[in-house]
Amino acid sequence: MTQLPKSHYALNLNSSPFQPPFFLLTGIPGLEAAHIWISIPLCIMYMIALLGNSTILFIIKTTPSLHEPQYIFLSMLAATDVGLSISTLPTVLNIFLLNHREIEFHCCLTQMFFIHTFSSMESAILLAMAFDRFVAIRNPLHYTMILTHTRIVVMGLVAVVRGMALMVPLPILLKRLPFCKNIILSHGYCYHPDVMKLACGPVRVNIIYGLALVLCSFGVDSVCIVVSYVLILNTVVSIASREGRIKALNTCISHIVTVFIFYVPLIILALIHRFGTFTSPLFHVTMANLFLFLTPVLNPLVYSFKTKQIRFAIQKAFMTRVTCPQKSSVGFGT
């Protein structure tokens, strides 16, 4: 077990309510001695997430043929995944590499704001991508006329503004609460339900707002995504040829996989926080980490392997980088 500095014990948690100067983050319970080894796959995952999503952004930006609605939405998703990874990277690597568990109170609230904001933005972008697939299958001849660049930008801005507007009250509502129970969080990052449960003041407003937030963002988005795919299936069924139906559905597979990768851990994590007393701490931490690590890591891999245009553009860019130095060296020699 990690030994805490004596200064940590100077906090009298049984005295009058206070706002703690810091919280203590948690790695993986029971595996503290192996944290340095666990940091190796975590570093690899962060590298894949940052490098993979940055590659997607670069390829779409530099390839004119990919300046279509589907790929512009994908670039938004990649940018959101980069933001989500960067939001958790400092504290997670501090814990596993340096065994540094402290996070200053206001830094914790700031990290929490960005994690929840990027998560809400990702949900909104997944909904926009579902609408994109619906338009592409339902009305392919007017696809680019309906989803113009201006409308795509507006949809992206709405996702950003909605995410920020919904999440701004979270740190404000937490800041008004006294914390006199404990300062040890359950995760390697600051997560709203986790911070809220440490408060010893009335949290009814926080609970109600948190529930309303989930319903108004993730709840509405998930329902609309399901409705979009019901309409897509209805359109696909009306396609005469079997090859046409398979081709239409094949364009949705990457998005469907991404939706499951994002929403399944999110739902399980929400249930754990609601009925947390029935789960082990290890399972709790595992699902929390999967929610934030799995999506940024797997999204670029799914789209790179499954989307032919993205895969071809990446191969072309890689081959160009490999062959250009060879050509230049030959030219220099002659």
Residue pairs with C-beta under 8 A, 6 or more apart in sequence:
1 32
2 32
2 99
2 101
4 24
8 24
11 20
11 183
13 180
13 181
13 182
13 183
14 180
15 180
16 180
17 178
17 179
17 180
17 200
17 201
18 178
18 179
18 180
19 105
19 175
19 178
19 179
20 105
20 179
20 183
21 104
21 105
22 102
22 103
22 104
22 105
22 108
22 183
23 102
23 103
23 105
23 108
23 183
23 184
23 185
23 190
23 195
23 198
24 101
24 102
24 103
24 183
24 184
24 185
25 91
25 94
25 95
25 101
25 102
25 103
25 185
25 187
25 188
25 189
25 190
26 95
26 101
26 184
26 185
26 186
26 187
26 188
26 285
27 35
27 38
27 95
27 96
27 101
27 188
27 285
28 34
28 35
28 38
28 282
28 285
28 286
29 281
29 282
29 285
30 281
30 282
31 38
35 95
35 96
35 97
35 99
36 96
36 97
38 96
39 93
39 96
39 97
42 92
42 93
42 96
42 293
43 93
43 97
45 293
45 297
46 85
46 89
46 93
48 297
48 300
48 301
49 81
49 82
49 85
49 293
49 296
49 297
49 300
50 82
50 85
50 86
52 297
52 299
52 300
52 301
52 304
53 78
53 79
53 81
53 82
53 85
53 296
53 299
53 300
54 78
54 82
55 300
55 304
55 314
56 74
56 75
56 78
56 300
56 303
56 304
56 310
57 75
57 78
57 79
57 82
58 317
59 66
59 310
59 313
59 314
59 317
60 66
60 67
60 71
60 72
60 74
60 75
60 78
60 310
60 313
61 75
62 317
63 313
63 317
65 309
65 313
66 309
66 310
66 313
68 144
69 132
69 135
69 136
69 143
69 144
69 147
69 152
70 129
70 132
70 133
70 136
71 309
71 310
72 149
72 152
73 125
73 128
73 129
73 132
73 152
74 129
74 303
74 310
76 125
76 128
76 156
76 159
77 122
77 125
77 126
77 129
77 258
77 299
78 299
78 300
80 118
80 121
80 122
80 125
81 122
81 295
81 296
81 299
81 300
82 296
83 114
83 118
83 121
84 115
84 118
84 119
84 122
84 292
84 295
84 296
85 296
87 111
87 114
87 115
87 118
87 189
88 111
88 115
88 188
88 189
88 292
88 293
91 103
91 111
91 188
91 189
91 190
92 188
92 189
94 100
94 101
95 101
95 188
96 188
103 111
103 190
108 185
108 190
108 195
109 170
109 171
109 174
109 175
109 190
109 195
110 171
111 189
111 190
112 170
112 171
112 174
112 189
112 190
112 191
112 192
112 195
113 167
113 168
113 170
113 171
115 189
115 190
115 191
115 292
116 163
116 167
116 170
116 192
117 163
117 164
117 167
118 163
119 163
119 218
119 266
120 159
120 162
120 163
120 166
120 167
120 217
120 218
121 159
121 160
121 162
121 163
122 262
122 295
123 217
123 218
123 221
123 222
123 262
124 158
124 159
124 162
124 163
124 217
124 221
125 156
125 159
126 221
126 225
126 255
126 258
126 259
126 262
127 221
127 224
127 225
127 228
128 155
128 156
128 159
129 255
129 258
130 224
130 225
130 228
130 229
130 255
130 259
131 228
132 147
133 228
133 232
133 251
133 252
133 255
134 228
134 231
134 232
134 235
135 143
135 146
135 147
136 143
136 251
137 232
137 235
137 236
137 248
137 251
137 252
138 231
138 232
138 235
139 146
162 217
163 217
166 213
166 216
166 217
167 213
169 209
170 192
170 209
170 210
170 213
173 205
173 206
173 209
174 192
174 195
174 196
174 199
174 206
176 201
177 196
177 199
177 200
177 201
177 203
177 206
178 199
178 200
178 201
179 198
179 199
179 200
180 200
181 198
181 199
181 200
182 198
183 198
184 198
185 191
185 194
185 195
185 198
186 194
186 281
186 284
186 285
186 288
187 194
187 285
187 288
187 289
188 285
188 289
189 292
191 288
192 210
193 210
193 273
194 273
196 203
196 206
196 207
196 210
199 206
214 270
218 263
218 266
222 263
225 259
229 252
229 256
232 248
232 252
235 248
236 245
236 248
236 249
237 245
239 245
239 248
253 306
254 302
254 303
254 306
254 307
257 298
257 302
257 306
258 295
258 298
258 299
258 302
258 303
261 294
261 295
261 298
261 299
261 302
262 295
265 287
265 290
265 291
265 294
265 295
266 291
268 287
268 291
269 287
269 288
269 291
272 279
272 283
272 284
272 287
272 288
276 284
303 310
304 310
304 311
304 314
305 311
